[in-house]
Amino acid sequence: MRLGLALGYWGAAPSPGFLDLAVEAERLGYHSVWTAEAWGSDAFTPLTWIAARTSRIQLGTGIAQMAARTPTATAMHAMTLDHLSGGRLLLGLGLSGPQVVEGWYGRPFPRSPLTAVREYVDVVRQVLRREKPVTLDGVYHPLPYPGPDGTGLGKPLKPILHPLRSDLPILLGAEGPKNIAQTVRIADGWLPLYFSPASERADLYADALAQARPGFTVAPLVHARVCDDVADGLAPIQAMLGFYVGGMGARGRNFHADLMARMGYEPEARRIQELFLAGRQAEAVATVPAAFADEISLVGPRARIADRLQAWEASPVTDLLVTTRDPLTLRTLAELVL
């Protein structure tokens, strides 16, 4: 397995030390560093800052939200940063959910998410190939724009900039079974949110991944912390899960809760939602099973983490994207994996 450092998105201010962590990850031999976005900091700008201070580590958007930019705008970001970094960009994309798409970006969440993602990737790949002017007879991303409120003067265009790599890797964040299956067909990799290496979870993705071509990347986010007290190490992970499963979506449309349910924790997922939406956030967090937080994480003393890594190494995972701000954890995983 390769290792990646997942820095996520910033909170109220830039994350202190994020650049030093990225530089240290490169020194330790990490393959990649990843940034994210929600409704605050964007995914591309911090990567550009990191690119200027590093020379080898791959730079991933994990994830850039499709609703934030048209596919051609995303392709421009990707081409530009790929040139500036000497061909190090990994373009991770995700659809996000209705609350963010409609509440923050002010556009309708697609009624057919699979079609929307497929069209988006199609346009980005056309731009990167630069074989001819970009066109798409699409439902969500038609080019040129054909709508009745347009001028009718839209012209198919080919990018002015010659892409450094026409095969720049595109990875997709996908949670549902159909989304994962499509990701295997149209993308170069999959960015799972909650991934468990436990053998009893294998049926959630085994059929789809069996169709993956050689070189397909499976790179889940893995919360990691080297510590003596496992319960203490799991506490912030449970708090995160309580927020996402409970509050990152409406009562009947929460992809995080649905995924937790599919992973065998349906009663707990629905109870977390119920409590969180009732304003009882502390109770929601307390309801998150430690067992669930533990199976998607690497937490505890060094020996425990080393033992649990065996399941990850036996799984389809190619890259562990480690979420940590702790230099000791960063270094320990490098020593155990690389």
Secondary structure, DSSP 8 states (H G I E B T S, - for coil): -EEEEE-----SS--TTHHHHHHHHHHHT-SEEEE--SSSS-SHHHHHHHHHH-SSSEEEETTEEGGGS-HHHHHHHHHHHHHHTTS-EEEEEE---HHHHHHTS-S---SSHHHHHHHHHHHHHHHHHTSS---B--SSS-BS---TTS-S-------SS--S-TT--EEE---SHHHHHHHHHH-SEE--SS----GGGGGGTHHHHTT--TT-EE--EEEEEE-S-HHHHHHHHHHHHHHHHHHSSBTTB-HHHHHHIIIIIHHHHHHHHHHHHTT-HHHHHHHS-HHHHHHTEEEESHHHHHHHHHHHHTSS-SEEEEE---HHHHHHHHHHH-
